[in-house]
Amino acid sequence: MKELKTSEFKKEIADFKGLAVVDFWAAWCGPCHMLSPVILEVAKEFEKDVNIKFFKVNVDLEGDLAITYMVQSIPTVKFFKDGKVVDEFVGVVGKEKIKSIIEKYASKCFNICGIGTW
């Protein structure tokens, strides 16, 4: 999963026509380390879908992004559809919760074409 820098945000998220899942985290955050393998597992399940991307943002290194998107606690995961935040959660959640949010906002083709594992 790509570590996103502030300078890359516009190209990778704001201009992206699709669903982007962004994990705001920090190296010192215990719950972030608990959530990370869950998100990686979900990302692997969706790696063939070009309309869904997964990123990480280190809030200590990219504080401007954390401020812009009002990240007050970590881990925070935000879901961007066509460059706009459409959903989010704070804290550690299970794989099924993350997949259900993705399913809610994924493109119609994703569901119709039978890509993925619901």
C-alpha positions as CSV (number, residue, x, y, z in Angstrom):
1,M,0.0,0.0,0.0
2,K,1.5,3.3,-1.1
3,E,2.4,6.0,1.5
4,L,0.9,9.2,0.3
5,K,2.6,12.5,0.6
6,T,0.8,15.9,0.6
7,S,2.4,16.7,-2.8
8,E,0.8,13.6,-4.4
9,F,-2.7,14.0,-2.9
10,K,-4.3,15.9,-5.7
11,K,-3.2,13.5,-8.4
12,E,-3.9,10.3,-6.4
13,I,-7.1,11.2,-4.5
14,A,-8.7,14.6,-5.5
15,D,-8.4,13.9,-9.3
16,F,-9.1,10.1,-9.1
17,K,-12.4,9.0,-10.6
18,G,-13.1,6.0,-8.4
19,L,-12.9,4.9,-4.7
20,A,-9.8,5.7,-2.7
21,V,-9.4,4.2,0.8
22,V,-7.0,6.3,2.9
23,D,-5.6,5.1,6.3
24,F,-4.4,8.0,8.4
25,W,-1.9,6.5,10.9
26,A,1.3,7.1,12.9
27,A,4.3,4.8,13.7
28,W,3.8,5.2,17.5
29,C,0.1,4.3,17.4
30,G,-0.7,0.8,18.7
31,P,-4.2,0.5,17.3
32,C,-2.8,1.7,13.9
33,H,-0.6,-1.4,13.9
34,M,-3.5,-3.6,14.7
35,L,-5.6,-2.2,11.8
36,S,-2.9,-2.1,9.2
37,P,-2.8,-5.9,8.4
38,V,-6.6,-5.9,8.1
39,I,-6.5,-3.1,5.5
40,L,-3.7,-4.8,3.7
41,E,-5.7,-8.0,3.5
42,V,-8.7,-6.1,2.1
43,A,-6.5,-4.2,-0.4
44,K,-5.1,-7.5,-1.6
45,E,-8.7,-8.7,-2.3
46,F,-9.4,-5.7,-4.4
47,E,-6.0,-5.3,-6.1
48,K,-7.4,-6.2,-9.6
49,D,-10.0,-3.5,-9.5
50,V,-8.5,-0.4,-11.1
51,N,-11.4,1.7,-9.7
52,I,-10.3,1.2,-6.1
53,K,-7.0,2.4,-4.6
54,F,-5.6,2.1,-1.1
55,F,-3.2,4.5,0.6
56,K,-1.6,5.3,3.9
57,V,-0.9,8.8,5.3
58,N,1.5,9.2,8.2
59,V,0.0,12.1,10.2
60,D,3.3,12.9,11.8
61,L,4.9,13.5,8.4
62,E,1.9,14.8,6.5
63,G,0.2,16.9,9.2
64,D,-1.3,19.3,6.6
65,L,-3.4,16.5,5.2
66,A,-4.5,15.4,8.7
67,I,-5.6,19.0,9.4
68,T,-7.3,19.5,6.1
69,Y,-9.4,16.3,6.5
70,M,-10.0,16.9,10.2
71,V,-8.3,13.8,11.5
72,Q,-8.4,14.1,15.3
73,S,-7.9,10.5,16.3
74,I,-6.0,7.7,14.7
75,P,-6.4,5.3,13.2
76,T,-8.9,7.1,10.9
77,V,-9.8,5.6,7.6
78,K,-11.5,7.9,5.0
79,F,-13.2,6.8,1.9
80,F,-13.0,9.2,-1.1
81,K,-15.4,8.7,-4.1
82,D,-14.4,10.8,-7.1
83,G,-12.2,13.0,-4.8
84,K,-14.7,13.7,-2.1
85,V,-15.0,12.1,1.4
86,V,-18.1,9.9,1.4
87,D,-17.5,7.8,4.6
88,E,-15.0,7.2,7.4
89,F,-14.4,5.3,10.6
90,V,-12.1,5.8,13.6
91,G,-10.4,3.0,15.5
92,V,-9.9,-0.7,14.7
93,V,-12.7,-2.5,12.8
94,G,-12.9,-5.9,11.2
95,K,-12.4,-6.8,7.5
96,E,-16.1,-7.2,6.9
97,K,-16.9,-3.7,8.0
98,I,-14.3,-2.3,5.6
99,K,-15.5,-4.4,2.8
100,S,-19.1,-3.4,3.4
101,I,-18.2,0.3,3.1
102,I,-16.3,-0.4,-0.1
103,E,-19.2,-2.3,-1.5
104,K,-21.5,0.6,-0.7
105,Y,-19.5,3.1,-2.8
106,A,-17.8,0.9,-5.4
107,S,-18.6,1.4,-9.0
108,K,-21.6,-0.4,-10.5
109,C,-19.3,-2.4,-12.8
110,F,-17.5,-3.7,-9.8
111,N,-20.6,-5.4,-8.6
112,I,-22.1,-6.4,-12.0
113,C,-18.8,-7.7,-13.4
114,G,-18.4,-10.0,-10.5
115,I,-14.9,-8.8,-9.5
116,G,-14.1,-9.3,-5.9
117,T,-15.2,-11.7,-3.2
118,W,-18.4,-10.7,-1.4
